[in-house]
Structure formats: C-alpha cells, structure tokens
Amino acid sequence: MYGADTDCLCIFVAKNYVFYRIETDCIYVVNVYNEREDFMMDLFGISGRTQESIDYWGE
C-alpha cells in the first residue's frame, strides 16, 4: 500500500490505522495510529509532510 517492504498489513477502522501481522494461527496487532498521527515516520521513517509545511510550521 505504501511501498515499504514489510510483513505487516494495514486496515483503516473508525479513523484509525490498525497495523497487524498474520502468523500460523494468530493475528498480532502491531500498532494502532489515529489518522492525525504521522505514523509513516514512526513505522518507516517516511515523512508524509511536504518541505513547505515543515518550513511554515518550523518543525
């Protein structure tokens, strides 16, 4: 979905991204992020913000 090589899957549920992994007989929830969070940076080191936004907000 995001072009990152990983064994995690993602589903969008009620304004939250749920990242999970399926193994033999179990489903493991890896993490849950609200849609307002920058989860791409936390998980993959990929920023979802533009340089213009970073310059404007000074972050």
Backbone as ProteinMPNN parsed JSONL, in Angstrom:
{"seq_chain_A": "MYGADTDCLCIFVAKNYVFYRIETDCIYVVNVYNEREDFMMDLFGISGRTQESIDYWGE", "coords_chain_A": {"N_chain_A": [[0.818, -1.196, 0.0], [1.93, 1.277, 0.809], [4.404, 1.178, -0.32], [6.495, 0.226, 1.187], [8.632, -2.337, 2.243], [7.454, -4.868, 4.092], [6.157, -7.22, 6.513], [3.81, -6.595, 7.656], [0.318, -5.842, 7.677], [-2.333, -3.537, 6.848], [-5.259, -1.956, 8.001], [-7.991, 0.268, 7.794], [-9.892, 1.604, 10.296], [-12.563, 3.2, 11.712], [-11.396, 5.924, 11.785], [-8.823, 5.193, 12.464], [-5.668, 3.695, 11.868], [-4.903, 0.396, 11.72], [-2.308, -1.698, 12.236], [-1.253, -4.894, 11.505], [-0.151, -8.328, 11.861], [-0.143, -11.506, 10.383], [0.228, -14.711, 11.55], [0.867, -18.253, 11.8], [-1.442, -19.373, 13.361], [-2.439, -17.15, 14.576], [-3.334, -13.682, 14.939], [-1.553, -10.809, 15.166], [-1.708, -7.663, 16.579], [0.116, -5.011, 15.666], [0.399, -2.208, 15.897], [-1.606, 0.706, 16.578], [-2.742, 3.586, 15.082], [-4.004, 6.885, 15.176], [-5.712, 8.718, 12.613], [-4.69, 11.282, 12.529], [-2.082, 11.198, 13.329], [1.442, 11.026, 12.53], [2.139, 8.389, 11.346], [3.624, 7.145, 9.36], [6.208, 8.141, 9.584], [6.92, 7.18, 12.119], [6.78, 4.365, 11.746], [8.196, 3.722, 9.322], [10.059, 5.682, 8.77], [9.402, 7.521, 6.862], [8.45, 10.609, 5.766], [5.326, 12.185, 5.761], [4.851, 14.768, 5.312], [5.169, 17.835, 3.523], [8.026, 19.73, 2.394], [7.469, 22.418, 2.322], [5.424, 22.659, 4.246], [6.84, 21.955, 6.573], [8.737, 24.034, 6.647], [7.017, 26.213, 6.988], [5.699, 25.735, 9.494], [7.886, 25.41, 11.11], [8.957, 23.025, 12.059]], "CA_chain_A": [[0.0, 0.0, 0.0], [2.763, 2.471, 0.925], [5.677, 0.965, -0.976], [7.511, -0.191, 2.16], [8.736, -3.789, 2.314], [7.192, -5.304, 5.455], [5.179, -8.308, 6.607], [2.615, -6.06, 8.314], [-0.819, -5.425, 6.87], [-2.969, -2.363, 7.418], [-6.684, -1.769, 7.772], [-8.453, 1.545, 8.312], [-11.112, 1.365, 11.064], [-13.048, 4.307, 12.546], [-10.374, 6.971, 11.879], [-7.578, 4.629, 12.984], [-4.951, 2.718, 11.066], [-4.517, -0.756, 12.538], [-1.271, -2.49, 11.59], [-1.282, -6.233, 12.086], [0.663, -9.369, 11.225], [-0.787, -12.811, 10.478], [1.127, -15.856, 11.651], [0.224, -19.542, 11.598], [-2.795, -19.453, 13.903], [-2.673, -15.941, 15.382], [-3.23, -12.35, 14.352], [-0.913, -9.912, 16.13], [-1.852, -6.236, 16.315], [1.438, -4.411, 15.842], [0.219, -0.853, 16.4], [-2.81, 1.418, 16.169], [-2.487, 5.023, 14.976], [-5.098, 7.745, 14.76], [-5.429, 9.296, 11.299], [-4.0, 12.564, 12.694], [-0.682, 10.958, 13.675], [2.387, 10.806, 11.436], [2.558, 7.001, 11.555], [4.62, 6.763, 8.354], [7.516, 8.471, 10.145], [7.18, 6.257, 13.225], [6.968, 2.989, 11.29], [9.11, 3.504, 8.207], [10.979, 6.795, 8.578], [8.961, 8.247, 5.678], [7.664, 11.767, 6.173], [4.15, 12.475, 4.961], [4.725, 16.218, 5.228], [5.966, 18.481, 2.484], [9.042, 20.658, 2.885], [6.774, 23.702, 2.511], [4.737, 22.588, 5.548], [7.878, 21.955, 7.613], [9.28, 25.394, 6.697], [5.994, 27.121, 7.514], [5.448, 25.489, 10.919], [9.149, 25.416, 11.831], [9.16, 21.729, 12.713]], "C_chain_A": [[0.865, 1.264, 0.0], [4.133, 2.309, 0.288], [6.809, 0.605, -0.031], [7.48, -1.712, 2.269], [8.599, -4.249, 3.766], [6.193, -6.454, 5.441], [3.902, -7.869, 7.314], [1.557, -5.673, 7.286], [-1.493, -4.259, 7.568], [-4.446, -2.356, 7.051], [-7.083, -0.454, 8.433], [-9.804, 1.321, 8.975], [-11.417, 2.591, 11.919], [-11.975, 5.352, 12.838], [-9.058, 6.493, 12.474], [-6.991, 3.65, 11.979], [-4.496, 1.615, 12.002], [-3.523, -1.574, 11.724], [-1.205, -3.838, 12.294], [-0.452, -7.194, 11.258], [-0.054, -10.703, 11.427], [0.291, -13.885, 10.53], [0.283, -17.122, 11.606], [-1.226, -19.594, 12.097], [-3.148, -18.242, 14.769], [-2.611, -14.687, 14.514], [-2.69, -11.43, 15.436], [-1.138, -8.471, 15.696], [-0.523, -5.586, 16.663], [1.323, -3.023, 16.451], [-1.086, -0.281, 15.879], [-2.491, 2.908, 16.194], [-3.755, 5.741, 14.574], [-4.724, 8.379, 13.435], [-4.696, 10.63, 11.382], [-2.512, 12.405, 12.991], [0.161, 10.739, 12.425], [2.973, 9.401, 11.586], [3.595, 6.549, 10.545], [6.032, 7.042, 8.859], [7.871, 7.482, 11.258], [7.517, 4.85, 12.734], [8.118, 2.818, 10.304], [10.141, 4.599, 8.003], [10.663, 7.61, 7.338], [8.086, 9.407, 6.141], [6.506, 11.988, 5.209], [3.929, 13.958, 4.785], [5.616, 16.771, 4.128], [6.994, 19.404, 3.127], [8.427, 22.03, 3.132], [6.065, 23.75, 3.854], [5.738, 22.664, 6.691], [8.455, 23.357, 7.78], [8.275, 26.353, 7.336], [5.817, 26.975, 9.016], [6.721, 25.466, 11.75], [9.421, 24.126, 12.593], [10.184, 20.905, 11.98]], "O_chain_A": [[0.571, 2.215, -0.724], [4.948, 3.229, 0.354], [7.976, 0.675, -0.417], [6.406, -2.304, 2.377], [9.505, -4.05, 4.574], [5.466, -6.637, 4.464], [3.01, -8.685, 7.544], [1.868, -5.238, 6.178], [-1.252, -4.018, 8.751], [-4.827, -2.706, 5.934], [-6.576, -0.106, 9.499], [-10.757, 0.902, 8.318], [-10.606, 2.974, 12.763], [-11.677, 5.634, 13.999], [-8.259, 7.305, 12.94], [-7.707, 2.887, 11.331], [-3.783, 1.874, 12.972], [-3.855, -2.083, 10.654], [-1.114, -3.912, 13.519], [-0.097, -6.915, 10.112], [-0.521, -10.993, 12.528], [1.158, -13.955, 9.659], [-0.926, -17.04, 11.389], [-2.138, -19.84, 11.308], [-4.055, -18.311, 15.598], [-1.924, -14.648, 13.494], [-3.296, -11.287, 16.498], [-0.797, -8.098, 14.573], [-0.092, -5.61, 17.816], [2.04, -2.686, 17.393], [-1.609, -0.73, 14.859], [-2.025, 3.431, 17.206], [-4.502, 5.258, 13.722], [-3.539, 8.564, 13.153], [-4.127, 11.069, 10.383], [-1.761, 13.377, 12.913], [-0.35, 10.317, 11.388], [4.149, 9.24, 11.91], [4.379, 5.647, 10.841], [6.951, 6.267, 8.593], [9.003, 7.004, 11.325], [8.437, 4.215, 13.25], [8.918, 1.891, 10.427], [11.016, 4.466, 7.147], [11.528, 8.309, 6.811], [7.089, 9.198, 6.832], [6.686, 11.979, 3.991], [2.939, 14.375, 4.183], [6.685, 16.231, 3.845], [6.839, 19.807, 4.279], [8.83, 22.729, 4.062], [6.099, 24.777, 4.533], [5.504, 23.368, 7.673], [8.644, 23.825, 8.903], [8.653, 27.208, 8.137], [5.786, 27.971, 9.738], [6.648, 25.5, 12.978], [10.047, 24.144, 13.653], [10.482, 19.783, 12.39]]}, "name": "protein", "num_of_chains": 1, "seq": "MYGADTDCLCIFVAKNYVFYRIETDCIYVVNVYNEREDFMMDLFGISGRTQESIDYWGE"}
